[in-house]
Amino acid sequence: MNRQDIIQSIERAPILKDMEYFLGKLGESIPLTENENFKMPFIMDLNIGLTWSKPDSKRILQHQHPEVVLLFHLVRNAGLYQVEGRGKQKAFVPVKEEVDYFQSLNKVEQYFYLIEVYWRECDFEDMDDGMRDPLVQVMEYLLIQYLVREEETPERMNHAHWNDYNLKVLKVHGLAFCVFGWLEDFDPKLFWDTDLRPKIEVNLTALGEAFVEPLVLKRNPVLWNRQEMRETFFEEIPFFAELKKALVLPKENEAYIDAFREVVGEDILQRGFVHKVKEVVANTKGSFDFRVKLGKGLWRDIRLSKKATLHDLACVIIDAYEFDFDHLYAFYMDNKWWSRKKVYNLDEYPFAEDAVLGELELYKGSKFKFLFDFGHEWRFEVAVIGEPSKEEKNRTYSLLASVGKAPEQYGNEGW
């Protein structure tokens, strides 16, 4: 596939048409549910014009529509739109300068902008509704296709044949490969019909063939995704040892799109970083008021400086419940037990001692979970109930309210 054909394939990729349609539908503001999802009437209307619309449906929730999930995560992680409001009054609103920047790009630049957001910024597990290790499934397919191309052994060819079950495991990511133009066309009912079980093959397009080596070897998410990635996620992949040996380590100041310059041509990608890396604006003035519940009728209200860290908060919670701070802990910042979006006090990134409260995008109404002692599993529910302007001294706190008697840490009470 020559470079001109690659450029034409990129310009025809469904993701560009669907993103233009999606941004037009979003407009100035779209109301969201309390869980920060689109409401059903908007999804039903949006569904009509998408490449992979859900057919003959009278009811669609956001997590049931893979392309809506993909588009939502792309614009949110790119910083094109952001969530504003509290509780049941949340809305998805544009960040005008970011939307204007994206729309100023040509089609090829927009395409690579969106690839970079998808591959680097998005949390693959969140996008796949908590499905077990979806990134493993994604990388397994790309890796096998790459290895099959290099050496067509029977074992590898067997792995290269997908069936519809594998597609439903991938859900969002299988569809993402389609809208980016990496997979050949196939019956879209495979995304919707849970009773469909024919044996099928899904193959890379010529564009997918051109991109598989950069995506697998030069821009592997193990090294490039901003979310917490560990090599242990990939140990289940066939031929993982071969992949590990072949990975190309990032060079200092290397741009994400540099890996694709040889594929599409230096003159095409001249802007350097097409996707502007978003920065979290720290807000460390004032304090947070937290309600930390350990059960029905049992909680502590705590005020802590925004300059404090998650480790400070862990110490404060344990002190407020008069426990001994003699065990490990974990914060689950997406409010889901055992999620991978957590911060340990272990020597693993991200570190609780580095996580400043004012830099975590917390607001009144934010909820997350705190687990103390992995043996006894003391499970605390944490909610932000206020943001007073008064600032507590760092590493100190005020106990605003104490309701209910704390259980004995090592007794029978509270088990």
KAHUSUL-V413125 format. One record per backbone hydrogen bond with DSSP energy under -1.0 kcal/mol. NH is the residue of the N-H (numbers start at 1). CO is the residue of the C=O. Records with the same first field share a line. If there is no record, write none. Layout:
NH = CO  CO
This chain:
6 = 2
7 = 3
8 = 4
9 = 5
10 = 6
11 = 7
12 = 8
13 = 10
15 = 179
16 = 13
18 = 14
19 = 15
20 = 16
21 = 17
22 = 18
23 = 19
24 = 20
25 = 21
26 = 22
27 = 23
30 = 92
32 = 90
33 = 37
36 = 33
43 = 39
44 = 40
45 = 41
46 = 42
47 = 43
49 = 46
50 = 47
64 = 61
65 = 62
69 = 65
70 = 66
71 = 67
72 = 68
73 = 69
74 = 70
75 = 71
76 = 72
77 = 73
78 = 74
80 = 75
81 = 75
82 = 93
84 = 91
89 = 86
91 = 84
92 = 30
93 = 82
95 = 80
98 = 95
99 = 95
100 = 96
101 = 97
102 = 98
103 = 99
104 = 100
105 = 102
110 = 106
111 = 107
112 = 108
113 = 109
114 = 110
115 = 111
116 = 112
117 = 113
118 = 114
119 = 115
120 = 116
121 = 117
122 = 117
127 = 123
128 = 124
129 = 126
130 = 125
131 = 128
137 = 133
138 = 134
139 = 135
140 = 136
141 = 137
142 = 138
143 = 139
144 = 140
145 = 141
146 = 142
147 = 143
148 = 144
149 = 145
150 = 146
151 = 147
153 = 151
157 = 153
158 = 154
159 = 155
160 = 156
167 = 163
168 = 164
169 = 165
170 = 166
171 = 167
173 = 170
175 = 171
176 = 172
177 = 173
179 = 175
180 = 176
181 = 178
182 = 177
184 = 203
190 = 187
191 = 188
192 = 189
193 = 189
196 = 193
205 = 182
209 = 205
210 = 206
211 = 207
212 = 208
215 = 211
216 = 212
217 = 213
218 = 213
219 = 214
223 = 220
224 = 220
225 = 221
226 = 120
233 = 230
234 = 231
237 = 234
240 = 237
243 = 239
244 = 240
245 = 241
246 = 242
247 = 243
248 = 217
254 = 251
258 = 255
259 = 256
260 = 257
264 = 260
265 = 261
268 = 265
269 = 265
283 = 358
287 = 388
288 = 304
289 = 386
290 = 302
291 = 383
292 = 300
293 = 381
294 = 298
298 = 295
299 = 403
300 = 292
301 = 401
302 = 290
303 = 398
304 = 288
306 = 286
308 = 305
310 = 355
311 = 352
313 = 309
314 = 310
315 = 311
316 = 312
317 = 313
318 = 314
319 = 315
320 = 316
321 = 317
322 = 319
323 = 318
326 = 324
330 = 371
331 = 343
332 = 369
333 = 341
335 = 332
339 = 336
342 = 340
343 = 331
345 = 329
348 = 346
352 = 344
354 = 351
356 = 354
357 = 308
358 = 306
359 = 356
360 = 357
365 = 384
366 = 363
368 = 382
369 = 332
370 = 380
371 = 330
372 = 378
373 = 328
377 = 373
378 = 372
380 = 370
381 = 293
382 = 368
383 = 291
384 = 366
385 = 289
386 = 289
396 = 393
398 = 303
400 = 301
401 = 301
403 = 299
415 = 412
